[in-house]
């Protein structure tokens, strides 16, 4: 197994967002291990990005995690009800992160399905199967990710990332796998940053 280490995140945020595509997000919740393949990400760079919570060096109790060591999990709540998972990038003390917008379950699907829909995989209808985890709130619900994991350090066993997981029969994606690039979602307030092409996704 090749876990992503601090060096993976200690670099340009946009590059990290692109290269997270196809990696595996592992969540260990109690005695259940769930794995998803990341299919959609967005980059947020505090120094220049009015869509970033820490734009212009803003520091609040909510944003303090953005200044943590690279690879740290940044989990925040939107609309008072949906959790969003990010990973801090760049040098410690410089606020940037990658939002994990979407993923596809690839191991222990029933555990994910119970958390997301309250039923087993075989009971899902076509709409539910299509929309399992194609949004940051959906994937956090399916993996039981909440604010208790905010500021979780890289290398912990409850939540980590890997290039491949041979113990689960999951191989590393091809480095030349094509992906799409576009504008980020839900940031109409962010003035010129609305047009930054910092959203990346794979065909699933």
C-alpha positions as protocol buffer text, in pm:
chain_id: "A"
residue {
  index: 1
  type: UNK
  ca { x: 0 y: 0 z: 0 }
}
residue {
  index: 2
  type: UNK
  ca { x: 132 y: 345 z: -97 }
}
residue {
  index: 3
  type: UNK
  ca { x: -23 y: 597 z: 143 }
}
residue {
  index: 4
  type: UNK
  ca { x: -1 y: 960 z: 47 }
}
residue {
  index: 5
  type: UNK
  ca { x: 250 y: 1131 z: 272 }
}
residue {
  index: 6
  type: UNK
  ca { x: 315 y: 1492 z: 367 }
}
residue {
  index: 7
  type: UNK
  ca { x: 532 y: 1551 z: 59 }
}
residue {
  index: 8
  type: UNK
  ca { x: 232 y: 1486 z: -166 }
}
residue {
  index: 9
  type: UNK
  ca { x: 51 y: 1784 z: -12 }
}
residue {
  index: 10
  type: UNK
  ca { x: 356 y: 2006 z: 38 }
}
residue {
  index: 11
  type: UNK
  ca { x: 329 y: 2160 z: -306 }
}
residue {
  index: 12
  type: UNK
  ca { x: 112 y: 2357 z: -544 }
}
residue {
  index: 13
  type: UNK
  ca { x: -255 y: 2320 z: -450 }
}
residue {
  index: 14
  type: UNK
  ca { x: -385 y: 2299 z: -807 }
}
residue {
  index: 15
  type: UNK
  ca { x: -140 y: 2020 z: -888 }
}
residue {
  index: 16
  type: UNK
  ca { x: -238 y: 1832 z: -573 }
}
residue {
  index: 17
  type: UNK
  ca { x: -607 y: 1866 z: -664 }
}
residue {
  index: 18
  type: UNK
  ca { x: -543 y: 1713 z: -1007 }
}
residue {
  index: 19
  type: UNK
  ca { x: -329 y: 1431 z: -876 }
}
residue {
  index: 20
  type: UNK
  ca { x: -576 y: 1335 z: -604 }
}
residue {
  index: 21
  type: UNK
  ca { x: -809 y: 1217 z: -881 }
}
residue {
  index: 22
  type: UNK
  ca { x: -818 y: 839 z: -884 }
}
residue {
  index: 23
  type: UNK
  ca { x: -657 y: 797 z: -543 }
}
residue {
  index: 24
  type: UNK
  ca { x: -832 y: 604 z: -267 }
}
residue {
  index: 25
  type: UNK
  ca { x: -994 y: 763 z: 37 }
}
residue {
  index: 26
  type: UNK
  ca { x: -1002 y: 516 z: 327 }
}
residue {
  index: 27
  type: UNK
  ca { x: -1235 y: 563 z: 622 }
}
residue {
  index: 28
  type: UNK
  ca { x: -1223 y: 333 z: 926 }
}
residue {
  index: 29
  type: UNK
  ca { x: -1535 y: 380 z: 1138 }
}
residue {
  index: 30
  type: UNK
  ca { x: -1554 y: 144 z: 1434 }
}
residue {
  index: 31
  type: UNK
  ca { x: -1493 y: -206 z: 1303 }
}
residue {
  index: 32
  type: UNK
  ca { x: -1579 y: -121 z: 941 }
}
residue {
  index: 33
  type: UNK
  ca { x: -1337 y: -9 z: 671 }
}
residue {
  index: 34
  type: UNK
  ca { x: -1477 y: 172 z: 368 }
}
residue {
  index: 35
  type: UNK
  ca { x: -1287 y: 277 z: 55 }
}
residue {
  index: 36
  type: UNK
  ca { x: -1383 y: 523 z: -217 }
}
residue {
  index: 37
  type: UNK
  ca { x: -1203 y: 637 z: -531 }
}
residue {
  index: 38
  type: UNK
  ca { x: -1182 y: 1014 z: -559 }
}
residue {
  index: 39
  type: UNK
  ca { x: -1342 y: 1142 z: -879 }
}
residue {
  index: 40
  type: UNK
  ca { x: -1382 y: 1517 z: -826 }
}
residue {
  index: 41
  type: UNK
  ca { x: -1179 y: 1786 z: -649 }
}
residue {
  index: 42
  type: UNK
  ca { x: -1150 y: 2163 z: -620 }
}
residue {
  index: 43
  type: UNK
  ca { x: -847 y: 2377 z: -530 }
}
residue {
  index: 44
  type: UNK
  ca { x: -866 y: 2673 z: -288 }
}
residue {
  index: 45
  type: UNK
  ca { x: -566 y: 2904 z: -247 }
}
residue {
  index: 46
  type: UNK
  ca { x: -602 y: 3155 z: 34 }
}
residue {
  index: 47
  type: UNK
  ca { x: -350 y: 3411 z: -89 }
}
residue {
  index: 48
  type: UNK
  ca { x: -535 y: 3493 z: -413 }
}
residue {
  index: 49
  type: UNK
  ca { x: -872 y: 3318 z: -394 }
}
residue {
  index: 50
  type: UNK
  ca { x: -1182 y: 3503 z: -273 }
}
residue {
  index: 51
  type: UNK
  ca { x: -1364 y: 3169 z: -257 }
}
residue {
  index: 52
  type: UNK
  ca { x: -1123 y: 3042 z: 10 }
}
residue {
  index: 53
  type: UNK
  ca { x: -1227 y: 3077 z: 374 }
}
residue {
  index: 54
  type: UNK
  ca { x: -883 y: 3219 z: 456 }
}
residue {
  index: 55
  type: UNK
  ca { x: -857 y: 3468 z: 169 }
}
residue {
  index: 56
  type: UNK
  ca { x: -632 y: 3760 z: 253 }
}
residue {
  index: 57
  type: UNK
  ca { x: -488 y: 3588 z: 560 }
}
residue {
  index: 58
  type: UNK
  ca { x: -819 y: 3566 z: 746 }
}
residue {
  index: 59
  type: UNK
  ca { x: -784 y: 3361 z: 1066 }
}
residue {
  index: 60
  type: UNK
  ca { x: -1085 y: 3254 z: 1269 }
}
residue {
  index: 61
  type: UNK
  ca { x: -1159 y: 2949 z: 1486 }
}
residue {
  index: 62
  type: UNK
  ca { x: -1316 y: 2792 z: 1176 }
}
residue {
  index: 63
  type: UNK
  ca { x: -1025 y: 2859 z: 941 }
}
residue {
  index: 64
  type: UNK
  ca { x: -735 y: 2791 z: 1176 }
}
residue {
  index: 65
  type: UNK
  ca { x: -701 y: 2435 z: 1045 }
}
residue {
  index: 66
  type: UNK
  ca { x: -621 y: 2573 z: 699 }
}
residue {
  index: 67
  type: UNK
  ca { x: -288 y: 2693 z: 842 }
}
residue {
  index: 68
  type: UNK
  ca { x: -194 y: 2348 z: 973 }
}
residue {
  index: 69
  type: UNK
  ca { x: 63 y: 2103 z: 836 }
}
residue {
  index: 70
  type: UNK
  ca { x: 14 y: 1975 z: 480 }
}
residue {
  index: 71
  type: UNK
  ca { x: -217 y: 1675 z: 461 }
}
residue {
  index: 72
  type: UNK
  ca { x: -423 y: 1775 z: 766 }
}
residue {
  index: 73
  type: UNK
  ca { x: -797 y: 1715 z: 727 }
}
residue {
  index: 74
  type: UNK
  ca { x: -1007 y: 2033 z: 722 }
}
residue {
  index: 75
  type: UNK
  ca { x: -1374 y: 1950 z: 782 }
}
residue {
  index: 76
  type: UNK
  ca { x: -1630 y: 2228 z: 794 }
}
residue {
  index: 77
  type: UNK
  ca { x: -2009 y: 2256 z: 795 }
}
residue {
  index: 78
  type: UNK
  ca { x: -2211 y: 2435 z: 526 }
}
residue {
  index: 79
  type: UNK
  ca { x: -2577 y: 2541 z: 544 }
}
residue {
  index: 80
  type: UNK
  ca { x: -2570 y: 2419 z: 902 }
}
residue {
  index: 81
  type: UNK
  ca { x: -2610 y: 2057 z: 794 }
}
residue {
  index: 82
  type: UNK
  ca { x: -2353 y: 1929 z: 539 }
}
residue {
  index: 83
  type: UNK
  ca { x: -1993 y: 1840 z: 619 }
}
residue {
  index: 84
  type: UNK
  ca { x: -1719 y: 1902 z: 362 }
}
residue {
  index: 85
  type: UNK
  ca { x: -1381 y: 1725 z: 359 }
}
residue {
  index: 86
  type: UNK
  ca { x: -1063 y: 1905 z: 252 }
}
residue {
  index: 87
  type: UNK
  ca { x: -691 y: 1835 z: 280 }
}
residue {
  index: 88
  type: UNK
  ca { x: -451 y: 2118 z: 361 }
}
residue {
  index: 89
  type: UNK
  ca { x: -178 y: 2181 z: 103 }
}
residue {
  index: 90
  type: UNK
  ca { x: 141 y: 2382 z: 82 }
}
residue {
  index: 91
  type: UNK
  ca { x: 373 y: 2489 z: 365 }
}
residue {
  index: 92
  type: UNK
  ca { x: 244 y: 2503 z: 721 }
}
residue {
  index: 93
  type: UNK
  ca { x: 118 y: 2853 z: 797 }
}
residue {
  index: 94
  type: UNK
  ca { x: 3 y: 2919 z: 438 }
}
residue {
  index: 95
  type: UNK
  ca { x: -370 y: 2863 z: 396 }
}
residue {
  index: 96
  type: UNK
  ca { x: -461 y: 2643 z: 99 }
}
residue {
  index: 97
  type: UNK
  ca { x: -656 y: 2319 z: 62 }
}
residue {
  index: 98
  type: UNK
  ca { x: -819 y: 2073 z: -177 }
}
residue {
  index: 99
  type: UNK
  ca { x: -1190 y: 2003 z: -138 }
}
residue {
  index: 100
  type: UNK
  ca { x: -1295 y: 1644 z: -212 }
}
residue {
  index: 101
  type: UNK
  ca { x: -1617 y: 1701 z: -408 }
}
residue {
  index: 102
  type: UNK
  ca { x: -1701 y: 1351 z: -522 }
}
residue {
  index: 103
  type: UNK
  ca { x: -1601 y: 986 z: -508 }
}
residue {
  index: 104
  type: UNK
  ca { x: -1719 y: 636 z: -592 }
}
residue {
  index: 105
  type: UNK
  ca { x: -1741 y: 355 z: -332 }
}
residue {
  index: 106
  type: UNK
  ca { x: -1517 y: 63 z: -424 }
}
residue {
  index: 107
  type: UNK
  ca { x: -1492 y: -145 z: -104 }
}
residue {
  index: 108
  type: UNK
  ca { x: -1752 y: -238 z: 159 }
}
residue {
  index: 109
  type: UNK
  ca { x: -2033 y: -78 z: -39 }
}
residue {
  index: 110
  type: UNK
  ca { x: -2302 y: -197 z: 202 }
}
residue {
  index: 111
  type: UNK
  ca { x: -2142 y: -4 z: 491 }
}
residue {
  index: 112
  type: UNK
  ca { x: -2139 y: 312 z: 279 }
}
residue {
  index: 113
  type: UNK
  ca { x: -2496 y: 254 z: 164 }
}
residue {
  index: 114
  type: UNK
  ca { x: -2626 y: 210 z: 519 }
}
residue {
  index: 115
  type: UNK
  ca { x: -2470 y: 538 z: 627 }
}
residue {
  index: 116
  type: UNK
  ca { x: -2582 y: 726 z: 318 }
}
residue {
  index: 117
  type: UNK
  ca { x: -2931 y: 583 z: 263 }
}
residue {
  index: 118
  type: UNK
  ca { x: -3012 y: 361 z: 561 }
}
residue {
  index: 119
  type: UNK
  ca { x: -3033 y: 48 z: 345 }
}
residue {
  index: 120
  type: UNK
  ca { x: -2817 y: -218 z: 181 }
}
residue {
  index: 121
  type: UNK
  ca { x: -2668 y: -174 z: -166 }
}
residue {
  index: 122
  type: UNK
  ca { x: -2906 y: -426 z: -322 }
}
residue {
  index: 123
  type: UNK
  ca { x: -3201 y: -212 z: -209 }
}
residue {
  index: 124
  type: UNK
  ca { x: -3088 y: 108 z: -380 }
}
residue {
  index: 125
  type: UNK
  ca { x: -3285 y: 239 z: -676 }
}
residue {
  index: 126
  type: UNK
  ca { x: -3125 y: 369 z: -996 }
}
residue {
  index: 127
  type: UNK
  ca { x: -3131 y: 733 z: -882 }
}
residue {
  index: 128
  type: UNK
  ca { x: -2961 y: 649 z: -553 }
}
residue {
  index: 129
  type: UNK
  ca { x: -2693 y: 444 z: -727 }
}
residue {
  index: 130
  type: UNK
  ca { x: -2620 y: 733 z: -963 }
}
residue {
  index: 131
  type: UNK
  ca { x: -2604 y: 989 z: -682 }
}
residue {
  index: 132
  type: UNK
  ca { x: -2427 y: 801 z: -403 }
}
residue {
  index: 133
  type: UNK
  ca { x: -2140 y: 1038 z: -339 }
}
residue {
  index: 134
  type: UNK
  ca { x: -2139 y: 1298 z: -616 }
}
residue {
  index: 135
  type: UNK
  ca { x: -2118 y: 1592 z: -379 }
}
residue {
  index: 136
  type: UNK
  ca { x: -1912 y: 1684 z: -71 }
}
residue {
  index: 137
  type: UNK
  ca { x: -2201 y: 1648 z: 174 }
}
residue {
  index: 138
  type: UNK
  ca { x: -2306 y: 1315 z: 26 }
}
residue {
  index: 139
  type: UNK
  ca { x: -1960 y: 1161 z: 50 }
}
residue {
  index: 140
  type: UNK
  ca { x: -1915 y: 1280 z: 409 }
}
residue {
  index: 141
  type: UNK
  ca { x: -2248 y: 1128 z: 507 }
}
residue {
  index: 142
  type: UNK
  ca { x: -2164 y: 799 z: 335 }
}
residue {
  index: 143
  type: UNK
  ca { x: -1830 y: 777 z: 515 }
}
residue {
  index: 144
  type: UNK
  ca { x: -1943 y: 917 z: 853 }
}
residue {
  index: 145
  type: UNK
  ca { x: -1707 y: 1212 z: 823 }
}
residue {
  index: 146
  type: UNK
  ca { x: -1793 y: 1503 z: 1050 }
}
residue {
  index: 147
  type: UNK
  ca { x: -1629 y: 1783 z: 1246 }
}
residue {
  index: 148
  type: UNK
  ca { x: -1479 y: 1534 z: 1489 }
}
residue {
  index: 149
  type: UNK
  ca { x: -1221 y: 1465 z: 1215 }
}
residue {
  index: 150
  type: UNK
  ca { x: -1135 y: 1832 z: 1165 }
}
residue {
  index: 151
  type: UNK
  ca { x: -759 y: 1884 z: 1214 }
}
residue {
  index: 152
  type: UNK
  ca { x: -696 y: 1507 z: 1202 }
}
residue {
  index: 153
  type: UNK
  ca { x: -327 y: 1468 z: 1111 }
}
residue {
  index: 154
  type: UNK
  ca { x: -199 y: 1285 z: 808 }
}
residue {
  index: 155
  type: UNK
  ca { x: -113 y: 926 z: 889 }
}
residue {
  index: 156
  type: UNK
  ca { x: -399 y: 855 z: 1128 }
}
residue {
  index: 157
  type: UNK
  ca { x: -588 y: 530 z: 1089 }
}
residue {
  index: 158
  type: UNK
  ca { x: -942 y: 670 z: 1090 }
}
residue {
  index: 159
  type: UNK
  ca { x: -895 y: 858 z: 762 }
}
residue {
  index: 160
  type: UNK
  ca { x: -616 y: 836 z: 507 }
}
residue {
  index: 161
  type: UNK
  ca { x: -538 y: 838 z: 137 }
}
residue {
  index: 162
  type: UNK
  ca { x: -352 y: 585 z: -77 }
}
residue {
  index: 163
  type: UNK
  ca { x: -237 y: 545 z: -436 }
}
residue {
  index: 164
  type: UNK
  ca { x: -319 y: 175 z: -431 }
}
residue {
  index: 165
  type: UNK
  ca { x: -461 y: -84 z: -193 }
}
residue {
  index: 166
  type: UNK
  ca { x: -347 y: -428 z: -305 }
}
residue {
  index: 167
  type: UNK
  ca { x: -497 y: -586 z: 7 }
}
residue {
  index: 168
  type: UNK
  ca { x: -838 y: -488 z: -136 }
}
residue {
  index: 169
  type: UNK
  ca { x: -745 y: -562 z: -497 }
}
residue {
  index: 170
  type: UNK
  ca { x: -733 y: -191 z: -584 }
}
residue {
  index: 171
  type: UNK
  ca { x: -458 y: -80 z: -822 }
}
residue {
  index: 172
  type: UNK
  ca { x: -304 y: 260 z: -883 }
}
residue {
  index: 173
  type: UNK
  ca { x: -468 y: 457 z: -1162 }
}
residue {
  index: 174
  type: UNK
  ca { x: -278 y: 525 z: -1482 }
}
residue {
  index: 175
  type: UNK
  ca { x: -87 y: 856 z: -1457 }
}
residue {
  index: 176
  type: UNK
  ca { x: -210 y: 955 z: -1804 }
}
residue {
  index: 177
  type: UNK
  ca { x: -578 y: 908 z: -1720 }
}
residue {
  index: 178
  type: UNK
  ca { x: -757 y: 1211 z: -1872 }
}
residue {
  index: 179
  type: UNK
  ca { x: -966 y: 1444 z: -1658 }
}
residue {
  index: 180
  type: UNK
  ca { x: -1192 y: 1744 z: -1709 }
}
residue {
  index: 181
  type: UNK
  ca { x: -1130 y: 2100 z: -1593 }
}
residue {
  index: 182
  type: UNK
  ca { x: -1390 y: 2368 z: -1517 }
}
residue {
  index: 183
  type: UNK
  ca { x: -1519 y: 2635 z: -1282 }
}
residue {
  index: 184
  type: UNK
  ca { x: -1587 y: 2555 z: -919 }
}
residue {
  index: 185
  type: UNK
  ca { x: -1938 y: 2508 z: -784 }
}
residue {
  index: 186
  type: UNK
  ca { x: -2141 y: 2735 z: -555 }
}
residue {
  index: 187
  type: UNK
  ca { x: -1904 y: 3033 z: -527 }
}
residue {
  index: 188
  type: UNK
  ca { x: -2100 y: 3309 z: -702 }
}
residue {
  index: 189
  type: UNK
  ca { x: -1990 y: 3557 z: -433 }
}
residue {
  index: 190
  type: UNK
  ca { x: -1619 y: 3519 z: -513 }
}
residue {
  index: 191
  type: UNK
  ca { x: -1588 y: 3792 z: -781 }
}
residue {
  index: 192
  type: UNK
  ca { x: -1302 y: 3716 z: -1024 }
}
residue {
  index: 193
  type: UNK
  ca { x: -1231 y: 3384 z: -850 }
}
residue {
  index: 194
  type: UNK
  ca { x: -1558 y: 3252 z: -993 }
}
residue {
  index: 195
  type: UNK
  ca { x: -1374 y: 3208 z: -1322 }
}
residue {
  index: 196
  type: UNK
  ca { x: -1074 y: 3018 z: -1187 }
}
residue {
  index: 197
  type: UNK
  ca { x: -1062 y: 2678 z: -1357 }
}
residue {
  index: 198
  type: UNK
  ca { x: -982 y: 2491 z: -1038 }
}
residue {
  index: 199
  type: UNK
  ca { x: -1238 y: 2212 z: -1046 }
}
residue {
  index: 200
  type: UNK
  ca { x: -1123 y: 1875 z: -1178 }
}
residue {
  index: 201
  type: UNK
  ca { x: -1315 y: 1553 z: -1237 }
}
residue {
  index: 202
  type: UNK
  ca { x: -1294 y: 1209 z: -1390 }
}
residue {
  index: 203
  type: UNK
  ca { x: -1552 y: 1033 z: -1602 }
}
residue {
  index: 204
  type: UNK
  ca { x: -1706 y: 770 z: -1372 }
}
